[in-house]
Amino acid sequence: MLNPFDANRPDWAVEGRDWPHRAASRFVEAAGLRWHVQEFGRPDAPELLLLHGTGAATHSWRGLAPLLAADFHVTASDLPGHGFTDPLPDSELSLPGMARAVSGLVAALGRPPMLAAGHSAGAAVLARMCLDGSIAPRLLAAFNGALAPLPGAASLLFPSMARLLFLNPFTPKIFAWTADRSAAKRLIEGTGSRLDPQGVELYRRLFARSGHVRGALGMMANWDLESLHRALPGLQTRTLLIVGGDDRAILPDTAFGVRDRLPDARVALIRGLGHLAHEEAPEKVAEVFRAEAQAMGLVPQRPSDMQTTS
């Protein structure tokens, strides 16, 4: 049965009226859900799949996706229960459940990714998909990735608190009532990031819808990052961990511990940026990602890059 607050979801005709890169959007039926998908770049370019983090949507890639589209065919979607994509049943809100749903979307699109990149929880979904064998990218990039449990007691308390909030049917509506611009700005700055007014406004629009809030709480309440963390040594995919040095949501040191558990990984630290580094400075993140792809021979070097390195 549909939760009544899931019905109060972002409306494409209202919240999406001037959505970033609206012309790149389409809606796709897959895995029993209607998905909001955006695509950028040449169809014959190497396929890159982007997954946003908890509480976000495709707007998170508004600066980065067009930059990456110079070298890749970029596909980004709103995760289930986020933005303009339908929610999953409560029983499927686990990390494996989310991974299965995104795998269904990838299969329906018929474009298996050569590269995959995710922010925060989106990186966890992609890592799970790689471990499950539903995708086999040559490169996996985690932008401030949520690939390890929170330290100490927080690993138990945080999911438990999110679960209590998720189970209370009034929590999403109360949160939505209080989601004005200043509240959205405080929440973003609490992660160590500072966004432009458009970025803050887009998050405010989403937070003002209780269905979107419930989707975010559902992700946080039902995920077991400890199991994913234990499985990481089996992840054979080359992994790039891009980290904002001022991240307050996932401490930068966490990435070095994750790197040491992976067979083939490196950390790229970008100082002065927070948890939303890819939104704060998309050109810096694009440069690091592109350099890794070039070093692996996935995309050719440009003449301008050769001149810079000569």
N, C-alpha and C positions, 0 to 999 in steps of 0.2 A: 504494500500500500504506500502511496506517495505521501511523504510527510507534508503537512500543510505549508511549512515554511520553505520547502523546496519549490513550491509554486511561485514564490516571490523571487524569481530569478532575474538576472539582468536581461533586459529586452533589447533585441537588436535594433528596433526602431526608436528606442529611447537612449539607453546608455551607449548603444553602438552607432548612433546617428552620425558621429564624426570620429569613429574609431580609427586609430592610426592604421594607415595602409588598407583602408576599407576595400579598395578596389582589388586587393590581393586575396580577399576572403571568399570562402565558399563553405557550404554545409554538406557534410558527408554522413551517410548512414553506415554504421559499422558496429559490430559487437553489441547490437541491441540498443545503441545510443545514437543520437544526432550530435555530431561533432562540429565545432567551429574550427576551420583550418585556414591557414594563410600560406601562400606559396610565393617564392621569389626566385628570380634568376632563370637561366636557360635550362630547359628540360634535359639537354644532353650533358650538362655539367655533373660532376660527382654529387651524389645525393647526401644531404646533411639534414638530420632530424634534430629539431630543437624542442626541449620540454622545459617549461617554466617551473617555478617553485610554488610552495604552498601559499595560497591567498592571492596569487597573481593570475595573469592570463596572457594572451599573445601580445598585449601592449608592452610587456616586459622586453620584447625584442625590437621595439620600434626603431631604435637607433642602430642596433647591431645587425639585424637581418639584412637590410639593404647593403651594408658594407660587405658582408659575407657572400651576398649574391653575385659579387663580381667574379667569384671563383667557384661557387657551388650552386646547385639547385637546392634551395632552403625550404623545408616544410616545417611549419610550427602549428601546434594545435592548442586549444584550451583543454586542460586536463578535465576528466569527469568531475562534475559538480562545481567547476570554476568557469567564470566568464559566461560564454554562450553555449557551452557543451552540457548535455544532460547529465544528471547525477547518476552514480551507480547505486544499486541496492545497498543497504547498510551492511549486509553480509559479505560484500565484495570490496569493502573499503580498506582492506589490508594492503600492504605493499605488493605481495604476489597478485592480489586481485586487480590492483591498478595496472600492474605490468601486463597482465593478461588482456585487459581492455585495450591498452595502447597497442599491444601486439596485434589485436584484431583490426585496429585502425590501419596499422602499417600494411597488413595483408590486404585490406580492402583497397588501399591506395595503389598497391602494386609497385612500390618503389622502395625496396630494401635499402637502408642507409649504408653508405660507405663510411660515413662519419656520423657521430651522434654527440650532442652536447646538451647538458642539462644544468639548470641552476638549482642549488640547494636540494630540495626533495625531488626535483625532476632528475637530478643526477642519480639519485637512489633508484628511481624507477628504471632508468636506462641500465644501470649496473645489474639490476635484477633480471632485466630482459636478456642481457648478454650472458649471465650465468645460466639462465633457463634455455638459452639457445634459440630464442625467438628472433633475435637479430644477431648479426655477426659483423659489426663495423670494424674497419681497420684501426680507427682511432676513436676513443671515448674521452670527451673533455667534461670535467666537472667544474662549474663556476661556483666557488664557495660551496662545494658539495656536502650534503648531509649524508655522509657515508660511515659515520661512527656514532654510537650512543653519546648522549650528553654526559659530561663527567660527573662522577659521584652520585649523590642522592637524586640529582636532577633527572637522571635517566629513568628513575621510577616515578618521581613526583610529577614531571611535566606531562607524560602521556596520561597519567591518572587524572590530573586536573583537566586536561583537554577532554577526556572521556566524560567526566562529570558535566562539563559545559555542553558537550555535544548531546548528551542524553536529556538535558533540560530543554524542553521545547521552546522556552521563552528566551534562552540566551541569544540565539541569532537575531531575534527581533529587537532585543534591548541593545545589542551591539550596533545594529543597523540604525536605530533611532539616534545614537550618539555619534555616528560617523560623519562628522563635519570635516571641513578642510584642515582645521588645526589639529584635530585628533589624528587624521591620516598622516599629517606632517610629523607629529610626535612619534607615531608608531614607526615610520620610516627612519627617522633620525635615531631612534632607539637601536637600530641595527648598525649604526655607524655610517649610514649613507645620507647624502643630501641630493634630492632630485629637483629638477626644474618645476615650475608651477604646473605644466601640463602633466608631468609624471604624477605629482601629488593628486591632481584632480582626477586622473584616471583610476587611481587606487580608491579615492573617496567614492566614486560612482559605484565601484564594485562592492565596497564595504557597506554601502547604504542599502544593499539588497540582502535580506536575511538568507535567501537560498544560497548565495555565494559564500556568505559567512559560514553557513552550515557545511558546505563542501570543504572549506579549509579546516574547520574543526574536526570533521570526519577523518581527514587525512592524518592529522596530528594524533587523534585518539586511538587509531587502530593500527599504527605502524610499529613494527618490531625491528629497530635498527640493529639490535644486538645480533639477531640471526644473520642479517646481511653482512655485518662486520666480520662474523666468524667465517662466512663464505668467501670473503674477498681474496684469500690466497688462490682460489680456483679461477679467478678472473684473468684470463689469458690476454685480453684485449689491451693493446697499448693505451695507457691512460695519462692524460695531462690534467693536473690539478691546478687550476688557476685560482689564486687566492687574493682577496683584498686585505691589505695589511691592517686596516682599521675595522675589520668585521667584528661586531659585538654579538652577533647571533650564533655564529660558529667560529670559535677562536681559531686564528690562523695556524697555531701550532698543531691543531688537529690534523691538518693536511699532511704534515710530515710523518705522523704516526700511521696514517692511512697509506701513504707512499711505501712505508717499510713493510706493509702487509701484502702489497701487490707485486706480482712477478715482474712487471714492466711498467714503471711509472716515474714521473718526475713532477716536481712542484715549481710553478712559476708564480712568484710573489710580486704583486703590484702594490707598491706603497701608496698610502694616502687615500685609499678607496675602502668602502665598507662592504656590507653583505650584498648590496645591489650594484656591485662594481661594473657589471656589464651595462647597466642603465646610466650610471654616472659618467663613465668614460668608455663608450662603446668602441671608439677608435683604438684605444690601448688594448682592449681585450681582443679585438679583431686582429690586431698586429701579432699578438702572441699566438693566437690560434692558427693564423695563416702560416706563420713561420714554422710551426710544428708540422702542419700538413705538407709544407714544401720540403722540409727536411726528410719526411717519410716518402717523398716522391708521389704524393697523392694529387698535387697540383703543381704545375710548372712555375718556376720563378718568373716574375715579370721583369722587363728591361729596367724599370725603375728600381726594383729590388737589387738587381745585379750592380747597378751604378752605385747604390748606397753602400753595398758591402765591398766594393772594389777599392 
